[in-house]
């Protein structure tokens, strides 16, 4: 039809082996003809936590260039879009399906991935370096999250970033995590003079690792079912506060999204003492939708 353009896309559920769980992601496998303004409008139209657009890489050692948009802004890096994009590249055979590793080009820089083969591949990404920043008053963080100070562990919340600034807060138990809520007014109280948007990641220890929730209203995401980009900051925070061993090859699981009815399981691997050899985040992906978006006058 004259004046129209059609773009194929898929929707996958990331960090879950069950359909309609995990964190949904829209991926446009061939986005070379979509301009940046339209990318943002598409992300707002689909209204998922993130939408990914795959383009030819500009660096010869990268398999593809990945652009990631929330409904309100473009992201330099995000975990579940990276894992979901890798899955789609393998499914579409843009990257050979038997590949054991490859690199994606993102605004934060090159992001290495490795693939554990199986009926359903386990996809791991290496986190960008984690930057440690300011600490926050526990009582302020508790109040902003609708909790009491005694609901938190006796350690200061901290702002850390592996591409997306994240305030990491440790709760005493899963019940406190589930009681929490964060609105825009509360976030402004916590931010103070901070200009850069950040998210708030609240967690409690479990026998397998942690149980968590993440709030990011400034990114257009009131609550995120699975936050891969927070796993590096989480791992560093846990090591600094002796919540996991600061030793070689530590693994744990983050359960997130359960309160939202979208249970996600994010596997975290810390290699080398003090994460000297890197922090890795892994998960499974479940495809659920194939669709075509048609834009233009009819």
BELLIN-V791423 format. One record per residue. N is the residue number from 1. RES is the residue in one small letter. NEAR is the number of other C-alpha atoms within 12 Angstrom. Layout:
n: (N:N)
res: (RES:RES)
near: (NEAR:NEAR)
This chain:
n: (1:2:3:4:5:6:7:8:9:10:11:12:13:14:15:16:17:18:19:20:21:22:23:24:25:26:27:28:29:30:31:32:33:34:35:36:37:38:39:40:41:42:43:44:45:46:47:48:49:50:51:52:53:54:55:56:57:58:59:60:61:62:63:64:65:66:67:68:69:70:71:72:73:74:75:76:77:78:79:80:81:82:83:84:85:86:87:88:89:90:91:92:93:94:95:96:97:98:99:100:101:102:103:104:105:106:107:108:109:110:111:112:113:114:115:116:117:118:119:120:121:122:123:124:125:126:127:128:129:130:131:132:133:134:135:136:137:138:139:140:141:142:143:144:145:146:147:148:149:150:151:152:153:154:155:156:157:158:159:160:161:162:163:164:165:166:167:168:169:170:171:172:173:174:175:176:177:178:179:180:181:182:183:184:185:186:187:188:189:190:191:192:193:194:195:196:197:198:199:200:201:202:203:204:205:206:207:208:209:210:211:212:213:214:215:216:217:218:219:220:221:222:223:224:225:226:227:228:229:230:231:232:233:234:235:236:237:238:239:240:241:242:243:244:245:246:247:248:249:250:251:252:253:254:255:256:257:258:259:260:261:262:263:264:265:266:267:268:269:270:271:272:273:274:275:276:277:278:279:280:281:282:283:284:285:286:287:288:289:290:291:292:293:294:295:296:297:298)
res: (x:x:x:x:x:x:x:x:x:x:x:x:x:x:x:x:x:x:x:x:x:x:x:x:x:x:x:x:x:x:x:x:x:x:x:x:x:x:x:x:x:x:x:x:x:x:x:x:x:x:x:x:x:x:x:x:x:x:x:x:x:x:x:x:x:x:x:x:x:x:x:x:x:x:x:x:x:x:x:x:x:x:x:x:x:x:x:x:x:x:x:x:x:x:x:x:x:x:x:x:x:x:x:x:x:x:x:x:x:x:x:x:x:x:x:x:x:x:x:x:x:x:x:x:x:x:x:x:x:x:x:x:x:x:x:x:x:x:x:x:x:x:x:x:x:x:x:x:x:x:x:x:x:x:x:x:x:x:x:x:x:x:x:x:x:x:x:x:x:x:x:x:x:x:x:x:x:x:x:x:x:x:x:x:x:x:x:x:x:x:x:x:x:x:x:x:x:x:x:x:x:x:x:x:x:x:x:x:x:x:x:x:x:x:x:x:x:x:x:x:x:x:x:x:x:x:x:x:x:x:x:x:x:x:x:x:x:x:x:x:x:x:x:x:x:x:x:x:x:x:x:x:x:x:x:x:x:x:x:x:x:x:x:x:x:x:x:x:x:x:x:x:x:x:x:x:x:x:x:x:x:x:x:x:x:x:x:x:x:x:x:x:x:x:x:x:x:x)
near: (10:10:10:12:18:20:26:22:31:33:35:41:40:50:48:39:26:22:22:26:31:42:48:41:49:46:49:42:38:27:30:20:18:25:14:20:15:22:34:27:21:34:34:24:20:27:23:33:43:49:44:50:46:40:30:25:23:18:18:14:17:24:31:35:36:47:42:43:42:37:31:29:28:33:35:30:40:45:51:48:50:56:53:50:54:52:49:42:37:31:24:20:15:22:26:18:23:20:23:22:28:32:32:40:32:36:23:28:26:29:41:33:37:28:32:21:18:12:13:21:31:32:43:39:45:40:43:34:29:31:23:25:20:18:21:26:24:28:24:26:40:38:24:29:38:25:28:21:25:20:30:34:28:18:27:26:37:34:35:35:38:37:33:39:38:41:42:47:51:42:38:28:24:27:21:30:39:28:22:35:29:33:24:25:17:25:31:25:20:32:28:15:10:15:12:17:30:35:40:51:48:53:43:34:30:22:16:18:29:36:38:47:47:43:42:36:27:30:33:27:31:26:34:42:43:51:51:52:45:51:54:45:43:54:46:41:38:35:23:24:21:15:26:31:25:23:20:19:21:30:28:31:34:42:42:42:35:26:27:23:19:27:31:41:39:46:38:42:37:36:26:19:21:26:33:19:19:28:41:45:45:45:43:40:41:34:33:25:20:18:19:18:22:17:20:13:10:9)
